[in-house]
């Protein structure tokens, strides 16, 4: 069973067991409410989003992954449900580019300051243009990585957009 630690409405951990990460620091500093959810990460897991959904007992459609792309206009971030595949071309166009590809793992880790499987869209080392898939708007709250494997943050899509200065577009395939 997943160990869930909830942050208060203000996002303050207050001894609730919510880890302090760059993401939680950024959310608290911005006064954005969130809830932290901790679970035991299986080191053998390779599908981090499916693992988070399963361990947290949440519909996979509400668990969102953070992907970094390298386009001819520079790096950018796409956030979409773990159930969906990224339409790299659509994201590139949203970022003002003609083409793009997923960023190399080492680049994603260096620019975000997080490890793959724990890359949060919030509190990244290098702020990058960010696009949230429009499917997020169907939910009152969604889950994104909190900045480490085994830790997700739950927040309203509008609050996530505010935290990352992002915008919404259709960036998933089909």
C-alpha positions in Angstrom: 0.0 0.0 0.0 1.2 3.5 -0.8 2.4 5.7 1.9 0.6 9.1 1.3 1.8 12.3 3.0 -0.4 15.3 2.5 0.7 18.9 2.6 -1.7 21.4 4.0 -3.8 23.8 1.9 -0.9 26.3 2.0 1.5 23.6 0.7 3.4 23.7 3.9 4.7 20.3 4.9 4.5 21.0 8.6 6.0 17.7 9.7 3.6 15.7 7.5 6.3 13.7 5.9 6.3 15.6 2.6 9.9 15.7 1.3 11.5 19.1 0.6 12.5 19.3 -3.0 13.1 22.2 -5.4 9.4 21.7 -6.5 8.0 22.0 -3.0 10.2 25.0 -2.2 9.0 26.8 -5.4 5.3 26.0 -4.7 5.5 27.2 -1.2 7.4 30.4 -2.2 4.7 31.1 -4.8 1.9 30.4 -2.3 0.5 27.7 -4.5 -1.5 25.0 -2.7 -0.5 21.3 -3.3 -0.7 17.9 -1.6 2.4 15.7 -1.4 2.0 12.0 -2.0 4.9 9.6 -1.1 5.1 6.0 -2.1 7.8 3.3 -2.0 9.5 3.4 -5.4 10.5 0.0 -6.8 14.1 0.3 -8.1 13.3 -2.2 -10.8 10.4 -0.1 -12.2 11.0 1.5 -15.6 7.5 2.9 -16.2 7.5 5.5 -13.5 4.1 7.0 -14.3 2.3 3.7 -14.3 4.0 2.9 -11.0 2.9 6.2 -9.5 -0.7 5.7 -10.6 -0.8 2.1 -9.2 1.0 2.9 -5.9 -1.1 6.0 -5.3 -4.4 4.4 -6.3 -5.1 7.1 -8.9 -6.5 6.8 -12.4 -3.5 7.0 -14.8 -5.2 9.7 -16.8 -4.7 12.0 -13.8 -0.9 11.2 -13.4 1.1 13.5 -15.7 4.7 13.0 -17.0 7.2 15.8 -17.7 9.1 15.5 -20.9 11.9 17.7 -22.2 12.2 18.3 -25.9 15.1 19.7 -27.9 13.8 21.8 -30.8 15.3 24.1 -33.4 14.1 26.9 -31.2 15.7 25.5 -28.0 14.6 23.3 -25.1 11.1 23.1 -23.8 8.8 21.1 -21.6 5.7 19.1 -22.3 3.4 17.8 -19.6 0.9 15.1 -20.5 -0.9 12.1 -19.0 1.2 8.9 -18.5 -1.4 7.2 -20.6 -0.7 9.3 -23.7 2.2 9.6 -26.1 3.7 13.0 -26.9 3.2 14.5 -30.3 6.7 16.0 -30.6 5.8 18.0 -33.7 2.7 19.6 -32.0 4.8 20.5 -29.0 7.6 21.9 -31.1 5.1 24.1 -33.0 3.7 25.3 -29.7 7.2 26.3 -28.7 7.7 28.2 -31.9 9.8 25.6 -33.6 9.5 23.5 -36.8 10.9 20.3 -35.4 12.1 18.6 -32.3 13.0 15.4 -30.5 13.1 14.2 -26.9 16.1 15.7 -25.2 18.9 13.4 -24.2 18.6 12.0 -20.7 21.8 13.7 -19.6 20.5 17.1 -20.9 17.1 16.6 -19.2 18.8 15.8 -15.9 21.3 18.7 -16.1 18.8 21.4 -17.2 16.0 20.3 -14.8 18.2 19.4 -11.8 16.2 16.2 -11.3 16.8 12.6 -12.3 14.7 10.9 -15.0 11.7 9.3 -13.3 11.6 12.2 -10.9 11.6 15.2 -13.2 9.1 17.7 -11.9 7.8 20.5 -14.1 8.1 22.8 -11.0 11.3 24.2 -9.6 13.6 23.2 -12.5 17.1 24.5 -12.4 16.6 26.1 -15.8 13.2 27.6 -16.5 12.0 26.5 -19.9 8.9 27.2 -21.9 6.2 24.8 -20.8 3.1 23.4 -22.3 0.5 21.4 -20.5 -1.7 19.0 -22.5 -5.3 20.2 -22.6 -6.5 16.9 -21.2 -5.5 18.1 -17.8 -8.3 20.6 -17.8 -10.8 17.8 -17.4 -9.7 17.3 -13.8 -9.9 19.3 -10.6 -6.4 18.2 -9.7 -3.6 16.2 -11.4 -0.5 14.5 -10.2 3.1 15.4 -11.4 6.5 14.4 -10.0 7.5 16.2 -6.9 11.1 16.1 -7.8 12.2 12.5 -6.9 11.1 9.0 -7.6 8.4 7.9 -5.2 7.0 11.4 -4.6 4.2 13.1 -6.5 2.5 16.4 -6.0 -1.2 16.9 -6.6 -2.4 20.3 -7.6 -5.0 22.1 -9.8 -4.0 22.4 -13.4 -4.4 26.2 -13.2 -2.0 26.3 -10.2 0.5 24.2 -12.1 0.3 26.6 -15.1 0.9 29.5 -12.7 3.9 27.8 -11.1 5.6 27.1 -14.4 4.3 30.1 -16.4 3.0 27.6 -18.8 0.2 27.4 -21.4 -2.3 24.8 -22.5 -2.4 23.0 -25.9 -3.1 19.6 -27.5 0.3 17.9 -27.4 -0.7 14.3 -27.2 -1.0 12.0 -30.2 -4.3 11.0 -31.7 
